[in-house]
């Protein structure tokens, strides 16, 4: 009887340890998904409203750098590394675009 209980307990422990690595990880999508054709239309000299219409509201609104908008996008599928990362910064002078930095590198550990 004690041998049977020990065997059942051992079998239950084995089943739990075998299935513990099978946890589902959901897809994580954060930030502004910017279409390439919309980004290609953004030009130096455009107003803030025109950029907001094309690219949407910026992900990062820094009160210390009001003349800079950052659009960050990050997609992670399950347990895999990030499937897609993008960082675009738009700089303004007198409420007009002065510079657009497109393909900036995000931290690889994301």
Biotite code that builds the C-alpha atoms (Angstrom):
import biotite.structure as struc

atoms = struc.array([
    struc.Atom([0.000, 0.000, 0.000], chain_id="A", res_id=1, res_name="UNK", atom_name="CA", element="C"),
    struc.Atom([2.810, 2.427, 0.927], chain_id="A", res_id=2, res_name="UNK", atom_name="CA", element="C"),
    struc.Atom([4.624, 1.496, -2.284], chain_id="A", res_id=3, res_name="UNK", atom_name="CA", element="C"),
    struc.Atom([1.536, 2.299, -4.325], chain_id="A", res_id=4, res_name="UNK", atom_name="CA", element="C"),
    struc.Atom([1.122, 5.734, -2.645], chain_id="A", res_id=5, res_name="UNK", atom_name="CA", element="C"),
    struc.Atom([4.812, 6.487, -3.222], chain_id="A", res_id=6, res_name="UNK", atom_name="CA", element="C"),
    struc.Atom([4.474, 5.503, -6.876], chain_id="A", res_id=7, res_name="UNK", atom_name="CA", element="C"),
    struc.Atom([1.395, 7.738, -7.357], chain_id="A", res_id=8, res_name="UNK", atom_name="CA", element="C"),
    struc.Atom([3.159, 10.636, -5.620], chain_id="A", res_id=9, res_name="UNK", atom_name="CA", element="C"),
    struc.Atom([6.244, 10.157, -7.799], chain_id="A", res_id=10, res_name="UNK", atom_name="CA", element="C"),
    struc.Atom([4.098, 10.002, -10.930], chain_id="A", res_id=11, res_name="UNK", atom_name="CA", element="C"),
    struc.Atom([2.239, 13.200, -9.924], chain_id="A", res_id=12, res_name="UNK", atom_name="CA", element="C"),
    struc.Atom([5.542, 15.030, -9.284], chain_id="A", res_id=13, res_name="UNK", atom_name="CA", element="C"),
    struc.Atom([6.877, 13.910, -12.653], chain_id="A", res_id=14, res_name="UNK", atom_name="CA", element="C"),
    struc.Atom([3.696, 15.068, -14.441], chain_id="A", res_id=15, res_name="UNK", atom_name="CA", element="C"),
    struc.Atom([3.824, 18.474, -12.759], chain_id="A", res_id=16, res_name="UNK", atom_name="CA", element="C"),
    struc.Atom([7.487, 19.011, -13.567], chain_id="A", res_id=17, res_name="UNK", atom_name="CA", element="C"),
    struc.Atom([6.974, 17.921, -17.191], chain_id="A", res_id=18, res_name="UNK", atom_name="CA", element="C"),
    struc.Atom([4.126, 20.373, -17.764], chain_id="A", res_id=19, res_name="UNK", atom_name="CA", element="C"),
    struc.Atom([5.611, 23.328, -15.881], chain_id="A", res_id=20, res_name="UNK", atom_name="CA", element="C"),
    struc.Atom([7.639, 24.374, -18.940], chain_id="A", res_id=21, res_name="UNK", atom_name="CA", element="C"),
    struc.Atom([4.558, 24.440, -21.158], chain_id="A", res_id=22, res_name="UNK", atom_name="CA", element="C"),
    struc.Atom([3.202, 27.805, -20.014], chain_id="A", res_id=23, res_name="UNK", atom_name="CA", element="C"),
    struc.Atom([1.636, 29.886, -22.783], chain_id="A", res_id=24, res_name="UNK", atom_name="CA", element="C"),
    struc.Atom([3.201, 33.294, -23.373], chain_id="A", res_id=25, res_name="UNK", atom_name="CA", element="C"),
    struc.Atom([1.003, 35.833, -25.100], chain_id="A", res_id=26, res_name="UNK", atom_name="CA", element="C"),
    struc.Atom([2.156, 38.177, -27.849], chain_id="A", res_id=27, res_name="UNK", atom_name="CA", element="C"),
    struc.Atom([3.145, 41.601, -26.497], chain_id="A", res_id=28, res_name="UNK", atom_name="CA", element="C"),
    struc.Atom([2.747, 44.639, -28.716], chain_id="A", res_id=29, res_name="UNK", atom_name="CA", element="C"),
    struc.Atom([3.620, 48.044, -27.292], chain_id="A", res_id=30, res_name="UNK", atom_name="CA", element="C"),
    struc.Atom([3.921, 51.499, -28.763], chain_id="A", res_id=31, res_name="UNK", atom_name="CA", element="C"),
    struc.Atom([3.051, 53.101, -32.078], chain_id="A", res_id=32, res_name="UNK", atom_name="CA", element="C"),
    struc.Atom([2.899, 50.795, -35.084], chain_id="A", res_id=33, res_name="UNK", atom_name="CA", element="C"),
    struc.Atom([3.977, 53.095, -37.922], chain_id="A", res_id=34, res_name="UNK", atom_name="CA", element="C"),
    struc.Atom([3.429, 52.061, -41.517], chain_id="A", res_id=35, res_name="UNK", atom_name="CA", element="C"),
    struc.Atom([6.445, 52.620, -43.749], chain_id="A", res_id=36, res_name="UNK", atom_name="CA", element="C"),
    struc.Atom([4.370, 54.534, -46.324], chain_id="A", res_id=37, res_name="UNK", atom_name="CA", element="C"),
    struc.Atom([3.208, 56.962, -43.601], chain_id="A", res_id=38, res_name="UNK", atom_name="CA", element="C"),
    struc.Atom([6.764, 57.457, -42.406], chain_id="A", res_id=39, res_name="UNK", atom_name="CA", element="C"),
    struc.Atom([7.924, 58.063, -45.983], chain_id="A", res_id=40, res_name="UNK", atom_name="CA", element="C"),
    struc.Atom([5.400, 60.926, -46.262], chain_id="A", res_id=41, res_name="UNK", atom_name="CA", element="C"),
    struc.Atom([6.782, 62.718, -43.182], chain_id="A", res_id=42, res_name="UNK", atom_name="CA", element="C"),
    struc.Atom([9.038, 65.572, -44.286], chain_id="A", res_id=43, res_name="UNK", atom_name="CA", element="C"),
    struc.Atom([11.089, 68.389, -42.841], chain_id="A", res_id=44, res_name="UNK", atom_name="CA", element="C"),
    struc.Atom([8.950, 71.545, -42.662], chain_id="A", res_id=45, res_name="UNK", atom_name="CA", element="C"),
    struc.Atom([5.661, 69.849, -41.719], chain_id="A", res_id=46, res_name="UNK", atom_name="CA", element="C"),
    struc.Atom([3.684, 71.102, -38.726], chain_id="A", res_id=47, res_name="UNK", atom_name="CA", element="C"),
    struc.Atom([3.038, 69.182, -35.509], chain_id="A", res_id=48, res_name="UNK", atom_name="CA", element="C"),
    struc.Atom([-0.573, 68.564, -36.546], chain_id="A", res_id=49, res_name="UNK", atom_name="CA", element="C"),
    struc.Atom([0.498, 67.105, -39.884], chain_id="A", res_id=50, res_name="UNK", atom_name="CA", element="C"),
    struc.Atom([2.934, 64.732, -38.162], chain_id="A", res_id=51, res_name="UNK", atom_name="CA", element="C"),
    struc.Atom([0.278, 63.745, -35.606], chain_id="A", res_id=52, res_name="UNK", atom_name="CA", element="C"),
    struc.Atom([-2.140, 63.014, -38.470], chain_id="A", res_id=53, res_name="UNK", atom_name="CA", element="C"),
    struc.Atom([0.428, 60.823, -40.269], chain_id="A", res_id=54, res_name="UNK", atom_name="CA", element="C"),
    struc.Atom([2.090, 59.019, -37.371], chain_id="A", res_id=55, res_name="UNK", atom_name="CA", element="C"),
    struc.Atom([-0.358, 59.400, -34.495], chain_id="A", res_id=56, res_name="UNK", atom_name="CA", element="C"),
    struc.Atom([0.219, 60.667, -30.983], chain_id="A", res_id=57, res_name="UNK", atom_name="CA", element="C"),
    struc.Atom([3.823, 60.064, -29.893], chain_id="A", res_id=58, res_name="UNK", atom_name="CA", element="C"),
    struc.Atom([4.520, 57.242, -27.464], chain_id="A", res_id=59, res_name="UNK", atom_name="CA", element="C"),
    struc.Atom([6.926, 59.327, -25.401], chain_id="A", res_id=60, res_name="UNK", atom_name="CA", element="C"),
    struc.Atom([5.873, 62.858, -24.474], chain_id="A", res_id=61, res_name="UNK", atom_name="CA", element="C"),
    struc.Atom([8.819, 64.256, -22.532], chain_id="A", res_id=62, res_name="UNK", atom_name="CA", element="C"),
    struc.Atom([7.977, 67.499, -20.689], chain_id="A", res_id=63, res_name="UNK", atom_name="CA", element="C"),
    struc.Atom([11.697, 68.370, -20.577], chain_id="A", res_id=64, res_name="UNK", atom_name="CA", element="C"),
    struc.Atom([12.138, 68.073, -24.360], chain_id="A", res_id=65, res_name="UNK", atom_name="CA", element="C"),
    struc.Atom([8.976, 69.557, -25.840], chain_id="A", res_id=66, res_name="UNK", atom_name="CA", element="C"),
    struc.Atom([10.580, 69.897, -29.276], chain_id="A", res_id=67, res_name="UNK", atom_name="CA", element="C"),
    struc.Atom([11.072, 66.145, -29.657], chain_id="A", res_id=68, res_name="UNK", atom_name="CA", element="C"),
    struc.Atom([8.535, 63.381, -30.247], chain_id="A", res_id=69, res_name="UNK", atom_name="CA", element="C"),
    struc.Atom([9.555, 59.729, -29.978], chain_id="A", res_id=70, res_name="UNK", atom_name="CA", element="C"),
    struc.Atom([7.626, 56.914, -31.616], chain_id="A", res_id=71, res_name="UNK", atom_name="CA", element="C"),
    struc.Atom([8.646, 53.524, -30.240], chain_id="A", res_id=72, res_name="UNK", atom_name="CA", element="C"),
    struc.Atom([7.243, 50.150, -31.303], chain_id="A", res_id=73, res_name="UNK", atom_name="CA", element="C"),
    struc.Atom([8.050, 46.748, -29.857], chain_id="A", res_id=74, res_name="UNK", atom_name="CA", element="C"),
    struc.Atom([6.548, 43.350, -30.719], chain_id="A", res_id=75, res_name="UNK", atom_name="CA", element="C"),
    struc.Atom([7.404, 40.142, -28.863], chain_id="A", res_id=76, res_name="UNK", atom_name="CA", element="C"),
    struc.Atom([5.819, 36.871, -29.907], chain_id="A", res_id=77, res_name="UNK", atom_name="CA", element="C"),
    struc.Atom([5.629, 34.255, -27.161], chain_id="A", res_id=78, res_name="UNK", atom_name="CA", element="C"),
    struc.Atom([8.989, 33.175, -25.785], chain_id="A", res_id=79, res_name="UNK", atom_name="CA", element="C"),
    struc.Atom([10.942, 34.369, -28.824], chain_id="A", res_id=80, res_name="UNK", atom_name="CA", element="C"),
    struc.Atom([13.059, 37.513, -28.885], chain_id="A", res_id=81, res_name="UNK", atom_name="CA", element="C"),
    struc.Atom([11.388, 40.674, -30.087], chain_id="A", res_id=82, res_name="UNK", atom_name="CA", element="C"),
    struc.Atom([9.950, 40.122, -33.533], chain_id="A", res_id=83, res_name="UNK", atom_name="CA", element="C"),
    struc.Atom([10.006, 43.784, -34.458], chain_id="A", res_id=84, res_name="UNK", atom_name="CA", element="C"),
    struc.Atom([11.482, 46.938, -32.940], chain_id="A", res_id=85, res_name="UNK", atom_name="CA", element="C"),
    struc.Atom([11.339, 50.463, -34.263], chain_id="A", res_id=86, res_name="UNK", atom_name="CA", element="C"),
    struc.Atom([12.268, 53.875, -32.880], chain_id="A", res_id=87, res_name="UNK", atom_name="CA", element="C"),
    struc.Atom([11.608, 57.101, -34.761], chain_id="A", res_id=88, res_name="UNK", atom_name="CA", element="C"),
    struc.Atom([12.301, 60.580, -33.370], chain_id="A", res_id=89, res_name="UNK", atom_name="CA", element="C"),
    struc.Atom([10.875, 63.789, -34.808], chain_id="A", res_id=90, res_name="UNK", atom_name="CA", element="C"),
    struc.Atom([12.479, 67.108, -33.839], chain_id="A", res_id=91, res_name="UNK", atom_name="CA", element="C"),
    struc.Atom([10.752, 70.495, -34.095], chain_id="A", res_id=92, res_name="UNK", atom_name="CA", element="C"),
    struc.Atom([11.931, 74.097, -34.328], chain_id="A", res_id=93, res_name="UNK", atom_name="CA", element="C"),
    struc.Atom([9.191, 76.753, -34.136], chain_id="A", res_id=94, res_name="UNK", atom_name="CA", element="C"),
    struc.Atom([6.524, 74.002, -34.388], chain_id="A", res_id=95, res_name="UNK", atom_name="CA", element="C"),
    struc.Atom([7.899, 72.742, -37.726], chain_id="A", res_id=96, res_name="UNK", atom_name="CA", element="C"),
    struc.Atom([9.809, 69.516, -38.321], chain_id="A", res_id=97, res_name="UNK", atom_name="CA", element="C"),
    struc.Atom([13.546, 70.178, -38.417], chain_id="A", res_id=98, res_name="UNK", atom_name="CA", element="C"),
    struc.Atom([14.819, 66.573, -38.397], chain_id="A", res_id=99, res_name="UNK", atom_name="CA", element="C"),
    struc.Atom([13.480, 63.013, -38.589], chain_id="A", res_id=100, res_name="UNK", atom_name="CA", element="C"),
    struc.Atom([15.637, 60.178, -37.250], chain_id="A", res_id=101, res_name="UNK", atom_name="CA", element="C"),
    struc.Atom([14.187, 56.989, -38.632], chain_id="A", res_id=102, res_name="UNK", atom_name="CA", element="C"),
    struc.Atom([15.915, 53.696, -37.930], chain_id="A", res_id=103, res_name="UNK", atom_name="CA", element="C"),
    struc.Atom([17.395, 54.136, -34.447], chain_id="A", res_id=104, res_name="UNK", atom_name="CA", element="C"),
    struc.Atom([18.553, 51.115, -32.474], chain_id="A", res_id=105, res_name="UNK", atom_name="CA", element="C"),
    struc.Atom([16.672, 50.011, -29.390], chain_id="A", res_id=106, res_name="UNK", atom_name="CA", element="C"),
    struc.Atom([18.392, 48.210, -26.542], chain_id="A", res_id=107, res_name="UNK", atom_name="CA", element="C"),
    struc.Atom([18.982, 44.618, -27.719], chain_id="A", res_id=108, res_name="UNK", atom_name="CA", element="C"),
    struc.Atom([17.915, 43.236, -24.334], chain_id="A", res_id=109, res_name="UNK", atom_name="CA", element="C"),
    struc.Atom([14.300, 44.294, -24.948], chain_id="A", res_id=110, res_name="UNK", atom_name="CA", element="C"),
])
